[in-house]
Amino acid sequence: MFLAMNQFRVNPERAADFERAWRERDSYLDGVPGFLQFHLLKGGTDPDGAQLYSSHVMWTDEAAFRAWVGSDAFRKAHAQGSLKGITSGPPQLSGWTSVDLSREA
């Protein structure tokens, strides 16, 4: 499993606008090979007072995520509206691969 997370620093007075933008947009993820699930997470505030959010997208593997990044579905999803003025800069992407903790027999 591969987990792609984008962390967003949101201007606190625009938090409702940020959530609305996510609620109203089409992700174009349904039917994308390897897509498992999506969540938008709300955290605390950073030392500068920005409200923290993270998008949490689970994929079968990193190859599925990379294929999506190069797809029409990705371009369509990211062509919808701008978060300019809502966020204080671009999101910070991090990728995580699950560790197999099963015991060998």
C-alpha positions as CSV (number, residue, x, y, z in Angstrom):
1,M,0.0,0.0,0.0
2,F,1.1,3.5,-0.7
3,L,-0.1,6.6,1.1
4,A,0.2,10.1,-0.6
5,M,-0.3,13.0,1.8
6,N,-0.4,16.7,1.0
7,Q,-0.2,19.1,3.9
8,F,-1.9,22.4,3.5
9,R,-1.4,25.6,5.6
10,V,-4.7,27.4,5.5
11,N,-5.4,31.0,6.5
12,P,-7.6,30.5,9.6
13,E,-10.3,32.9,8.5
14,R,-10.6,30.9,5.2
15,A,-10.9,27.4,6.7
16,A,-14.6,27.1,5.9
17,D,-13.8,28.2,2.3
18,F,-11.1,25.5,2.1
19,E,-13.4,22.8,3.3
20,R,-16.1,23.9,0.9
21,A,-13.7,23.8,-2.0
22,W,-12.9,20.2,-1.2
23,R,-16.5,19.3,-0.6
24,E,-17.7,20.7,-3.9
25,R,-14.9,19.5,-6.2
26,D,-14.9,16.4,-8.3
27,S,-11.8,14.3,-7.4
28,Y,-12.0,12.2,-10.6
29,L,-10.6,9.3,-8.4
30,D,-13.5,6.8,-8.8
31,G,-12.5,4.2,-11.2
32,V,-8.8,5.1,-11.3
33,P,-6.7,1.9,-11.2
34,G,-5.1,1.4,-7.8
35,F,-7.1,4.0,-5.9
36,L,-8.4,2.8,-2.6
37,Q,-9.7,5.7,-0.5
38,F,-9.5,9.5,0.2
39,H,-9.8,11.5,3.4
40,L,-9.3,15.1,4.2
41,L,-7.9,15.6,7.7
42,K,-8.0,18.7,9.9
43,G,-5.2,19.2,12.4
44,G,-4.3,21.9,14.8
45,T,-2.5,25.2,14.1
46,D,1.1,25.7,13.4
47,P,3.3,28.2,15.3
48,D,2.3,30.9,12.8
49,G,-1.4,30.4,13.4
50,A,-2.2,28.6,10.1
51,Q,-4.8,25.9,10.3
52,L,-3.3,22.6,9.2
53,Y,-5.1,20.1,6.8
54,S,-3.8,17.0,5.1
55,S,-5.2,15.1,2.2
56,H,-4.7,11.4,2.7
57,V,-5.0,9.2,-0.4
58,M,-4.4,5.4,-0.2
59,W,-3.2,3.5,-3.3
60,T,-2.5,-0.1,-3.9
61,D,1.2,0.9,-4.6
62,E,3.4,3.8,-5.6
63,A,3.2,2.8,-9.3
64,A,-0.6,3.4,-9.2
65,F,-0.1,6.8,-7.6
66,R,2.5,7.8,-10.2
67,A,0.3,6.6,-13.1
68,W,-2.6,8.8,-11.7
69,V,-0.3,11.8,-11.5
70,G,0.3,11.5,-15.3
71,S,-3.3,10.9,-16.1
72,D,-6.2,13.0,-17.5
73,A,-8.1,12.4,-14.2
74,F,-5.3,14.1,-12.3
75,R,-5.3,17.1,-14.7
76,K,-9.1,17.5,-14.5
77,A,-9.1,17.3,-10.7
78,H,-6.3,19.9,-10.4
79,A,-7.8,22.3,-13.0
80,Q,-10.7,23.1,-10.7
81,G,-10.6,26.4,-8.9
82,S,-7.6,27.9,-7.2
83,L,-6.8,27.8,-3.5
84,K,-4.8,31.1,-3.9
85,G,-5.6,33.4,-0.9
86,I,-7.0,30.4,1.0
87,T,-3.7,28.6,1.6
88,S,-0.4,30.2,2.5
89,G,1.7,28.5,-0.2
90,P,1.7,25.2,-2.1
91,P,0.9,21.9,-0.3
92,Q,3.8,19.8,0.9
93,L,3.7,16.3,-0.6
94,S,5.0,13.2,1.3
95,G,4.7,9.6,0.2
96,W,4.6,6.6,2.5
97,T,4.9,2.9,1.7
98,S,3.5,0.3,4.1
99,V,5.9,-2.0,5.9
100,D,5.1,-5.7,5.9
101,L,5.1,-6.7,9.5
102,S,3.8,-10.2,8.9
103,R,5.9,-13.0,10.5
104,E,7.4,-15.6,8.2
105,A,6.4,-19.1,9.1
